[in-house]
Amino acid sequence: MASEIASRNILANIKTAYLSKMLSMEIDWYDKSQEQYVNILSHDLQKMSILFDSKMMNVVETVAVIFFGFIAGLLLSWKVALLTLGTMTITILITYLILKESKKKEKPQQEYNRKCTKIASEVLGNVRSFAAYSGEYKEIERYKSSLKMANKHRLKHATVISAGKAFNCFALCICYIAAYYFSLLIAQMYAIHNCTYLLGTISNLNVAIDSAYRVMRFLDSESNYNKSIEQGIEPDTFNAEVSFRNVQFFYPSSLNRKVFHDLTLDIESGKVTAVVGTSGAGKSTIVSLISRLYDVADGQILIGGVDIKKLNVSWLRNQIGVVGQEPTLFDTSIEENIRYGKTNASLEEIVEAAKISYAHDFIEKLPSGYASIVGESGIKLSGGQKQRIAIARAIVRKPKLLLLDEATSSLDSHSEGIVQEALENAMRDRTTVIIAHRMSTVRMADVIYAMEEGRVVEKGTHNELMELGGYYYSLAKIQELEEKDQIVTIK
Ligand SMILES: Nc1ncnc2c1ncn2[C@@H]1O[C@H](COP(=O)(O)OP(=O)(O)OP(=O)(O)O)[C@@H](O)[C@H]1O
């Protein structure tokens, strides 16, 4: 039993360390190797657990049986028949009770295991969102506590089963030994049974050792992200002025394709800057670089005049609010979903953020209000409602810089209207960068950059660029035609 407790704890620690390690990796690592390591999480950790399987503990039981065998042998004489009958009756009764109790204990254990799997898949599937909100540590804690609870219940369950097994072994010994007057035979039979089991698992053992080797090698590998979390300066104030200076960039997973050759652009503090362009022009990459999910290959990104590489990553991300195309909601309450933006936010702050993002009214109408559970990936809410919660999450931290990456593009025109209003409310008195396909969402921007294949081809206000009659103008006209086409098709 003690070895069972120890082995389960070791396995739980390895699982937590593995998830923590994955979350401590740079985003580019995810682009390259996440799939491979998720496989390890689901495959190798599973296989490796054979090393900690309770059946392996039968070796311990064998020793116990031999011991009890000798004790029982000493007791034998004229009471054999009575002893056998009595023991059998008690055994059946105890087995029934143990089975009943073990069923009860198994349920919570399974529930916590399911919770662990859910947390791991939520976290790994939305790693960019967690990085943006520095939420990985909170998740590791959640995973750890669920794993701890699963193990606690597993141990309760194992205790009941082990107690039953121990009693049955004892009872069996007494019965058989009493019948045959030959204790060692039974002990040997049991030992042979366990050896047979060990032989049967030899091939699995090889797989388990192999898997354990891979898991340990990964845990031993170096993670460069941790260093940057601890390093870097944290200026007293955040000046939301961003400058891209001759930036060259390629994604680590496709080194042969440069996204930016020589990108220079300025985001002025307190203004709304929009970036438009065809698909693949590099618009979203700008958002990833400002959040420092990746580092530039050459050139510089300056924030408030300081090279982004000199700033502390967590501090930087805490100053930024990001709203992406697909809102990432987690299967917890609305309140907790908004709190992801600021871990220590009070309920008042959460309500205030929800009011700004026009989410408060619909939240209040839900039966449990802010305590309503949103379901897996926010399934219980509409697209527009989810996006308004995502906006509340982005602004609860009162970010100096707001990055909106196609924040309305996945919505239908009805939801788009209200979300657009919520965004305009959120943008007030903030430096904002809008990445958008649709011209309607960028008209009001102070500056618009039109991009094509990683280069800025035009810069100006909507009116200036329309008058210019160039790239932006043609994008706007194409869109106008497409929208008309859609209206005709719908009619
Ligand atoms: N994680 C990644 N790994 C490798 N290449 C990527 C990655 N993300 C984007 N790219 C590539 O980088 C280029 C710029 O992508 P980006 O997403 O910035 O474009 P975009 O202008 O935002 O496009 P869209 O409007 O379709 O979202 C594209 O060629 C894209 O295929």
The ligand as a MOL file (V3000), in Angstrom:
LIG
                    3D

  0  0  0     0  0            999 V3000
M  V30 BEGIN CTAB
M  V30 COUNTS 31 33 0 0 0
M  V30 BEGIN ATOM
M  V30 1 N 2.6970 29.7740 -37.0970 0
M  V30 2 C 3.1030 29.9290 -38.3610 0
M  V30 3 N 4.0940 29.1610 -38.8570 0
M  V30 4 C 4.5270 29.3160 -40.1310 0
M  V30 5 N 4.0320 30.2150 -40.9970 0
M  V30 6 C 3.0410 31.0000 -40.5710 0
M  V30 7 C 2.5100 30.9010 -39.2320 0
M  V30 8 N 1.5190 31.8080 -39.0940 0
M  V30 9 C 1.4320 32.4620 -40.2690 0
M  V30 10 N 2.3450 31.9860 -41.1500 0
M  V30 11 C 2.5710 32.4570 -42.5100 0
M  V30 12 O 3.0260 33.8010 -42.4290 0
M  V30 13 C 2.4180 34.5960 -43.4400 0
M  V30 14 C 1.6840 35.7650 -42.8030 0
M  V30 15 O 0.6260 35.2440 -42.0140 0
M  V30 16 P -0.4020 36.1520 -41.2060 0
M  V30 17 O -1.2850 35.2470 -40.4540 0
M  V30 18 O 0.3380 37.1810 -40.4730 0
M  V30 19 O -1.1950 36.8280 -42.4080 0
M  V30 20 P -2.5370 37.6910 -42.3540 0
M  V30 21 O -2.3020 38.8700 -43.2230 0
M  V30 22 O -2.9470 37.9350 -40.9550 0
M  V30 23 O -3.5350 36.7000 -43.0690 0
M  V30 24 P -5.0970 36.4550 -42.7640 0
M  V30 25 O -5.8000 37.7220 -43.1290 0
M  V30 26 O -5.4570 35.3200 -43.6610 0
M  V30 27 O -5.2060 36.1210 -41.3040 0
M  V30 28 C 1.4920 33.6720 -44.2200 0
M  V30 29 O 2.1640 33.2650 -45.3860 0
M  V30 30 C 1.2790 32.5060 -43.3150 0
M  V30 31 O 1.1230 31.3200 -44.0520 0
M  V30 END ATOM
M  V30 BEGIN BOND
M  V30 1 1 1 2
M  V30 2 1 2 3
M  V30 3 2 2 7
M  V30 4 2 3 4
M  V30 5 1 4 5
M  V30 6 2 5 6
M  V30 7 1 6 7
M  V30 8 1 6 10
M  V30 9 1 7 8
M  V30 10 2 8 9
M  V30 11 1 9 10
M  V30 12 1 10 11
M  V30 13 1 11 12
M  V30 14 1 11 30
M  V30 15 1 12 13
M  V30 16 1 13 14
M  V30 17 1 13 28
M  V30 18 1 14 15
M  V30 19 1 15 16
M  V30 20 2 16 17
M  V30 21 1 16 18
M  V30 22 1 16 19
M  V30 23 1 19 20
M  V30 24 2 20 21
M  V30 25 1 20 22
M  V30 26 1 20 23
M  V30 27 1 23 24
M  V30 28 2 24 25
M  V30 29 1 24 26
M  V30 30 1 24 27
M  V30 31 1 28 29
M  V30 32 1 28 30
M  V30 33 1 30 31
M  V30 END BOND
M  V30 END CTAB
M  END
